[in-house]
């Protein structure tokens, strides 16, 4: 997500900021916007459409 401009630090925690970024990514890639980091969302994080 940092390559998309989010600037996250690796904390291992799922904060509100993280959830918002995941939802942005899901919406940009036609994935049901659940906020859950499933296989489709992980794939989009590496090779999907940028959310912004």
PDB file of N, CA, C and O in Angstrom:
ATOM      1  N   UNK A   1       0.819  -1.191   0.000  1.00  0.00           N
ATOM      2  CA  UNK A   1       0.000   0.000   0.000  1.00  0.00           C
ATOM      3  C   UNK A   1       0.867   1.261   0.000  1.00  0.00           C
ATOM      4  O   UNK A   1       0.420   2.326  -0.426  1.00  0.00           O
ATOM      5  N   UNK A   2       2.089   1.139   0.472  1.00  0.00           N
ATOM      6  CA  UNK A   2       2.951   2.316   0.463  1.00  0.00           C
ATOM      7  C   UNK A   2       3.241   2.804  -0.949  1.00  0.00           C
ATOM      8  O   UNK A   2       3.409   4.004  -1.162  1.00  0.00           O
ATOM      9  N   UNK A   3       3.304   1.897  -1.914  1.00  0.00           N
ATOM     10  CA  UNK A   3       3.543   2.348  -3.284  1.00  0.00           C
ATOM     11  C   UNK A   3       2.357   3.136  -3.825  1.00  0.00           C
ATOM     12  O   UNK A   3       2.488   3.847  -4.821  1.00  0.00           O
ATOM     13  N   UNK A   4       1.207   3.015  -3.179  1.00  0.00           N
ATOM     14  CA  UNK A   4       0.031   3.795  -3.548  1.00  0.00           C
ATOM     15  C   UNK A   4      -0.070   5.088  -2.743  1.00  0.00           C
ATOM     16  O   UNK A   4      -1.050   5.824  -2.864  1.00  0.00           O
ATOM     17  N   UNK A   5       0.944   5.365  -1.921  1.00  0.00           N
ATOM     18  CA  UNK A   5       1.001   6.628  -1.210  1.00  0.00           C
ATOM     19  C   UNK A   5       0.443   6.637   0.205  1.00  0.00           C
ATOM     20  O   UNK A   5       0.227   7.710   0.769  1.00  0.00           O
ATOM     21  N   UNK A   6       0.205   5.464   0.795  1.00  0.00           N
ATOM     22  CA  UNK A   6      -0.382   5.438   2.132  1.00  0.00           C
ATOM     23  C   UNK A   6       0.630   5.648   3.254  1.00  0.00           C
ATOM     24  O   UNK A   6       0.257   6.144   4.317  1.00  0.00           O
ATOM     25  N   UNK A   7       1.885   5.290   3.058  1.00  0.00           N
ATOM     26  CA  UNK A   7       2.928   5.562   4.047  1.00  0.00           C
ATOM     27  C   UNK A   7       2.760   4.821   5.364  1.00  0.00           C
ATOM     28  O   UNK A   7       2.938   5.410   6.430  1.00  0.00           O
ATOM     29  N   UNK A   8       2.423   3.549   5.307  1.00  0.00           N
ATOM     30  CA  UNK A   8       2.248   2.761   6.526  1.00  0.00           C
ATOM     31  C   UNK A   8       3.587   2.303   7.098  1.00  0.00           C
ATOM     32  O   UNK A   8       4.552   2.094   6.363  1.00  0.00           O
ATOM     33  N   UNK A   9       3.628   2.153   8.400  1.00  0.00           N
ATOM     34  CA  UNK A   9       4.744   1.521   9.093  1.00  0.00           C
ATOM     35  C   UNK A   9       4.308   0.115   9.448  1.00  0.00           C
ATOM     36  O   UNK A   9       3.133  -0.104   9.744  1.00  0.00           O
ATOM     37  N   UNK A  10       5.216  -0.838   9.427  1.00  0.00           N
ATOM     38  CA  UNK A  10       4.880  -2.226   9.729  1.00  0.00           C
ATOM     39  C   UNK A  10       4.669  -2.461  11.213  1.00  0.00           C
ATOM     40  O   UNK A  10       5.612  -2.770  11.940  1.00  0.00           O
ATOM     41  N   UNK A  11       3.426  -2.313  11.664  1.00  0.00           N
ATOM     42  CA  UNK A  11       3.118  -2.516  13.086  1.00  0.00           C
ATOM     43  C   UNK A  11       2.453  -3.857  13.342  1.00  0.00           C
ATOM     44  O   UNK A  11       2.484  -4.367  14.462  1.00  0.00           O
ATOM     45  N   UNK A  12       1.847  -4.435  12.300  1.00  0.00           N
ATOM     46  CA  UNK A  12       1.113  -5.671  12.476  1.00  0.00           C
ATOM     47  C   UNK A  12      -0.289  -5.454  13.021  1.00  0.00           C
ATOM     48  O   UNK A  12      -1.016  -6.418  13.263  1.00  0.00           O
ATOM     49  N   UNK A  13      -0.675  -4.203  13.215  1.00  0.00           N
ATOM     50  CA  UNK A  13      -2.007  -3.881  13.745  1.00  0.00           C
ATOM     51  C   UNK A  13      -2.918  -3.395  12.616  1.00  0.00           C
ATOM     52  O   UNK A  13      -2.465  -2.770  11.657  1.00  0.00           O
ATOM     53  N   UNK A  14      -4.180  -3.690  12.749  1.00  0.00           N
ATOM     54  CA  UNK A  14      -5.188  -3.317  11.761  1.00  0.00           C
ATOM     55  C   UNK A  14      -5.999  -2.152  12.320  1.00  0.00           C
ATOM     56  O   UNK A  14      -7.038  -2.341  12.952  1.00  0.00           O
ATOM     57  N   UNK A  15      -5.499  -0.947  12.072  1.00  0.00           N
ATOM     58  CA  UNK A  15      -6.140   0.263  12.586  1.00  0.00           C
ATOM     59  C   UNK A  15      -7.204   0.772  11.615  1.00  0.00           C
ATOM     60  O   UNK A  15      -7.351   0.241  10.514  1.00  0.00           O
ATOM     61  N   UNK A  16      -7.940   1.797  12.025  1.00  0.00           N
ATOM     62  CA  UNK A  16      -8.955   2.411  11.162  1.00  0.00           C
ATOM     63  C   UNK A  16      -8.346   2.898   9.847  1.00  0.00           C
ATOM     64  O   UNK A  16      -8.961   2.773   8.788  1.00  0.00           O
ATOM     65  N   UNK A  17      -7.145   3.448   9.922  1.00  0.00           N
ATOM     66  CA  UNK A  17      -6.438   3.926   8.732  1.00  0.00           C
ATOM     67  C   UNK A  17      -6.174   2.759   7.765  1.00  0.00           C
ATOM     68  O   UNK A  17      -6.289   2.908   6.548  1.00  0.00           O
ATOM     69  N   UNK A  18      -5.822   1.612   8.323  1.00  0.00           N
ATOM     70  CA  UNK A  18      -5.577   0.427   7.506  1.00  0.00           C
ATOM     71  C   UNK A  18      -6.865  -0.022   6.841  1.00  0.00           C
ATOM     72  O   UNK A  18      -6.882  -0.309   5.644  1.00  0.00           O
ATOM     73  N   UNK A  19      -7.930  -0.083   7.601  1.00  0.00           N
ATOM     74  CA  UNK A  19      -9.229  -0.515   7.058  1.00  0.00           C
ATOM     75  C   UNK A  19      -9.684   0.406   5.937  1.00  0.00           C
ATOM     76  O   UNK A  19     -10.192  -0.063   4.918  1.00  0.00           O
ATOM     77  N   UNK A  20      -9.509   1.703   6.113  1.00  0.00           N
ATOM     78  CA  UNK A  20      -9.898   2.659   5.075  1.00  0.00           C
ATOM     79  C   UNK A  20      -9.106   2.419   3.789  1.00  0.00           C
ATOM     80  O   UNK A  20      -9.664   2.496   2.694  1.00  0.00           O
ATOM     81  N   UNK A  21      -7.818   2.131   3.914  1.00  0.00           N
ATOM     82  CA  UNK A  21      -6.977   1.864   2.752  1.00  0.00           C
ATOM     83  C   UNK A  21      -7.410   0.572   2.061  1.00  0.00           C
ATOM     84  O   UNK A  21      -7.456   0.508   0.832  1.00  0.00           O
ATOM     85  N   UNK A  22      -7.725  -0.448   2.843  1.00  0.00           N
ATOM     86  CA  UNK A  22      -8.178  -1.726   2.278  1.00  0.00           C
ATOM     87  C   UNK A  22      -9.491  -1.525   1.532  1.00  0.00           C
ATOM     88  O   UNK A  22      -9.659  -2.054   0.433  1.00  0.00           O
ATOM     89  N   UNK A  23     -10.411  -0.782   2.101  1.00  0.00           N
ATOM     90  CA  UNK A  23     -11.678  -0.508   1.430  1.00  0.00           C
ATOM     91  C   UNK A  23     -11.465   0.264   0.131  1.00  0.00           C
ATOM     92  O   UNK A  23     -12.112  -0.031  -0.874  1.00  0.00           O
ATOM     93  N   UNK A  24     -10.565   1.250   0.139  1.00  0.00           N
ATOM     94  CA  UNK A  24     -10.236   1.996  -1.081  1.00  0.00           C
ATOM     95  C   UNK A  24      -9.718   1.050  -2.160  1.00  0.00           C
ATOM     96  O   UNK A  24     -10.131   1.128  -3.317  1.00  0.00           O
ATOM     97  N   UNK A  25      -8.814   0.160  -1.770  1.00  0.00           N
ATOM     98  CA  UNK A  25      -8.226  -0.792  -2.705  1.00  0.00           C
ATOM     99  C   UNK A  25      -9.278  -1.745  -3.261  1.00  0.00           C
ATOM    100  O   UNK A  25      -9.307  -2.019  -4.461  1.00  0.00           O
ATOM    101  N   UNK A  26     -10.133  -2.242  -2.390  1.00  0.00           N
ATOM    102  CA  UNK A  26     -11.184  -3.154  -2.841  1.00  0.00           C
ATOM    103  C   UNK A  26     -12.120  -2.468  -3.824  1.00  0.00           C
ATOM    104  O   UNK A  26     -12.459  -3.046  -4.857  1.00  0.00           O
ATOM    105  N   UNK A  27     -12.529  -1.283  -3.531  1.00  0.00           N
ATOM    106  CA  UNK A  27     -13.446  -0.557  -4.415  1.00  0.00           C
ATOM    107  C   UNK A  27     -12.812  -0.266  -5.767  1.00  0.00           C
ATOM    108  O   UNK A  27     -13.476  -0.364  -6.800  1.00  0.00           O
ATOM    109  N   UNK A  28     -11.541   0.088  -5.767  1.00  0.00           N
ATOM    110  CA  UNK A  28     -10.844   0.405  -7.012  1.00  0.00           C
ATOM    111  C   UNK A  28     -10.672  -0.828  -7.901  1.00  0.00           C
ATOM    112  O   UNK A  28     -10.499  -0.709  -9.114  1.00  0.00           O
ATOM    113  N   UNK A  29     -10.722  -2.010  -7.288  1.00  0.00           N
ATOM    114  CA  UNK A  29     -10.465  -3.236  -8.028  1.00  0.00           C
ATOM    115  C   UNK A  29     -11.679  -4.133  -8.178  1.00  0.00           C
ATOM    116  O   UNK A  29     -11.545  -5.299  -8.549  1.00  0.00           O
ATOM    117  N   UNK A  30     -12.865  -3.604  -7.893  1.00  0.00           N
ATOM    118  CA  UNK A  30     -14.092  -4.363  -8.086  1.00  0.00           C
ATOM    119  C   UNK A  30     -14.255  -5.545  -7.144  1.00  0.00           C
ATOM    120  O   UNK A  30     -14.936  -6.520  -7.460  1.00  0.00           O
ATOM    121  N   UNK A  31     -13.618  -5.445  -5.980  1.00  0.00           N
ATOM    122  CA  UNK A  31     -13.735  -6.495  -4.963  1.00  0.00           C
ATOM    123  C   UNK A  31     -14.780  -6.034  -3.961  1.00  0.00           C
ATOM    124  O   UNK A  31     -14.819  -4.860  -3.595  1.00  0.00           O
ATOM    125  N   UNK A  32     -15.637  -6.964  -3.512  1.00  0.00           N
ATOM    126  CA  UNK A  32     -16.657  -6.591  -2.527  1.00  0.00           C
ATOM    127  C   UNK A  32     -15.976  -5.887  -1.355  1.00  0.00           C
ATOM    128  O   UNK A  32     -15.038  -6.429  -0.770  1.00  0.00           O
ATOM    129  N   UNK A  33     -16.434  -4.699  -1.011  1.00  0.00           N
ATOM    130  CA  UNK A  33     -15.772  -3.882   0.010  1.00  0.00           C
ATOM    131  C   UNK A  33     -16.154  -4.326   1.418  1.00  0.00           C
ATOM    132  O   UNK A  33     -17.082  -3.806   2.037  1.00  0.00           O
ATOM    133  N   UNK A  34     -15.397  -5.311   1.894  1.00  0.00           N
ATOM    134  CA  UNK A  34     -15.636  -5.889   3.214  1.00  0.00           C
ATOM    135  C   UNK A  34     -14.621  -5.419   4.243  1.00  0.00           C
ATOM    136  O   UNK A  34     -14.878  -5.489   5.444  1.00  0.00           O
ATOM    137  N   UNK A  35     -13.475  -4.944   3.786  1.00  0.00           N
ATOM    138  CA  UNK A  35     -12.399  -4.578   4.696  1.00  0.00           C
ATOM    139  C   UNK A  35     -11.563  -5.767   5.129  1.00  0.00           C
ATOM    140  O   UNK A  35     -10.624  -5.617   5.910  1.00  0.00           O
ATOM    141  N   UNK A  36     -11.896  -6.946   4.627  1.00  0.00           N
ATOM    142  CA  UNK A  36     -11.173  -8.166   4.977  1.00  0.00           C
ATOM    143  C   UNK A  36     -10.055  -8.397   3.969  1.00  0.00           C
ATOM    144  O   UNK A  36     -10.257  -8.248   2.764  1.00  0.00           O
ATOM    145  N   UNK A  37      -8.880  -8.759   4.463  1.00  0.00           N
ATOM    146  CA  UNK A  37      -7.734  -9.006   3.588  1.00  0.00           C
ATOM    147  C   UNK A  37      -7.712 -10.449   3.118  1.00  0.00           C
ATOM    148  O   UNK A  37      -6.936 -11.267   3.612  1.00  0.00           O
ATOM    149  N   UNK A  38      -8.579 -10.747   2.153  1.00  0.00           N
ATOM    150  CA  UNK A  38      -8.629 -12.082   1.577  1.00  0.00           C
ATOM    151  C   UNK A  38      -7.686 -12.188   0.388  1.00  0.00           C
ATOM    152  O   UNK A  38      -6.968 -11.237   0.079  1.00  0.00           O
ATOM    153  N   UNK A  39      -7.683 -13.338  -0.281  1.00  0.00           N
ATOM    154  CA  UNK A  39      -6.766 -13.568  -1.403  1.00  0.00           C
ATOM    155  C   UNK A  39      -6.896 -12.556  -2.544  1.00  0.00           C
ATOM    156  O   UNK A  39      -5.885 -12.143  -3.112  1.00  0.00           O
ATOM    157  N   UNK A  40      -8.104 -12.157  -2.882  1.00  0.00           N
ATOM    158  CA  UNK A  40      -8.288 -11.182  -3.969  1.00  0.00           C
ATOM    159  C   UNK A  40      -7.710  -9.823  -3.592  1.00  0.00           C
ATOM    160  O   UNK A  40      -7.111  -9.141  -4.424  1.00  0.00           O
ATOM    161  N   UNK A  41      -7.894  -9.435  -2.333  1.00  0.00           N
ATOM    162  CA  UNK A  41      -7.380  -8.144  -1.882  1.00  0.00           C
ATOM    163  C   UNK A  41      -5.861  -8.159  -1.837  1.00  0.00           C
ATOM    164  O   UNK A  41      -5.224  -7.184  -2.236  1.00  0.00           O
ATOM    165  N   UNK A  42      -5.270  -9.247  -1.358  1.00  0.00           N
ATOM    166  CA  UNK A  42      -3.809  -9.361  -1.351  1.00  0.00           C
ATOM    167  C   UNK A  42      -3.268  -9.273  -2.773  1.00  0.00           C
ATOM    168  O   UNK A  42      -2.276  -8.586  -3.016  1.00  0.00           O
ATOM    169  N   UNK A  43      -3.907  -9.960  -3.708  1.00  0.00           N
ATOM    170  CA  UNK A  43      -3.457  -9.915  -5.105  1.00  0.00           C
ATOM    171  C   UNK A  43      -3.552  -8.493  -5.652  1.00  0.00           C
ATOM    172  O   UNK A  43      -2.652  -8.037  -6.358  1.00  0.00           O
ATOM    173  N   UNK A  44      -4.629  -7.797  -5.333  1.00  0.00           N
ATOM    174  CA  UNK A  44      -4.806  -6.419  -5.799  1.00  0.00           C
ATOM    175  C   UNK A  44      -3.758  -5.497  -5.194  1.00  0.00           C
ATOM    176  O   UNK A  44      -3.334  -4.537  -5.836  1.00  0.00           O
ATOM    177  N   UNK A  45      -3.341  -5.777  -3.975  1.00  0.00           N
ATOM    178  CA  UNK A  45      -2.319  -4.948  -3.328  1.00  0.00           C
ATOM    179  C   UNK A  45      -0.993  -5.018  -4.077  1.00  0.00           C
ATOM    180  O   UNK A  45      -0.218  -4.062  -4.066  1.00  0.00           O
ATOM    181  N   UNK A  46      -0.734  -6.145  -4.724  1.00  0.00           N
ATOM    182  CA  UNK A  46       0.524  -6.322  -5.443  1.00  0.00           C
ATOM    183  C   UNK A  46       0.433  -6.010  -6.925  1.00  0.00           C
ATOM    184  O   UNK A  46       1.410  -5.560  -7.524  1.00  0.00           O
ATOM    185  N   UNK A  47      -0.736  -6.244  -7.529  1.00  0.00           N
ATOM    186  CA  UNK A  47      -0.793  -6.058  -8.982  1.00  0.00           C
ATOM    187  C   UNK A  47      -2.105  -5.450  -9.469  1.00  0.00           C
ATOM    188  O   UNK A  47      -2.424  -5.531 -10.655  1.00  0.00           O
ATOM    189  N   UNK A  48      -2.857  -4.850  -8.570  1.00  0.00           N
ATOM    190  CA  UNK A  48      -4.143  -4.278  -8.957  1.00  0.00           C
ATOM    191  C   UNK A  48      -4.071  -2.827  -9.347  1.00  0.00           C
ATOM    192  O   UNK A  48      -2.993  -2.251  -9.498  1.00  0.00           O
ATOM    193  N   UNK A  49      -5.235  -2.251  -9.504  1.00  0.00           N
ATOM    194  CA  UNK A  49      -5.395  -0.837  -9.831  1.00  0.00           C
ATOM    195  C   UNK A  49      -5.179  -0.007  -8.573  1.00  0.00           C
ATOM    196  O   UNK A  49      -5.679  -0.346  -7.501  1.00  0.00           O
ATOM    197  N   UNK A  50      -4.438   1.071  -8.713  1.00  0.00           N
ATOM    198  CA  UNK A  50      -4.188   1.959  -7.573  1.00  0.00           C
ATOM    199  C   UNK A  50      -5.499   2.575  -7.094  1.00  0.00           C
ATOM    200  O   UNK A  50      -6.314   2.993  -7.917  1.00  0.00           O
ATOM    201  N   UNK A  51      -5.721   2.640  -5.778  1.00  0.00           N
ATOM    202  CA  UNK A  51      -6.970   3.168  -5.256  1.00  0.00           C
ATOM    203  C   UNK A  51      -7.112   4.668  -5.357  1.00  0.00           C
ATOM    204  O   UNK A  51      -8.205   5.188  -5.136  1.00  0.00           O
ATOM    205  N   UNK A  52      -6.075   5.370  -5.675  1.00  0.00           N
ATOM    206  CA  UNK A  52      -6.177   6.821  -5.756  1.00  0.00           C
ATOM    207  C   UNK A  52      -5.807   7.310  -7.121  1.00  0.00           C
ATOM    208  O   UNK A  52      -5.835   8.514  -7.374  1.00  0.00           O
TER     209      UNK A  52
END
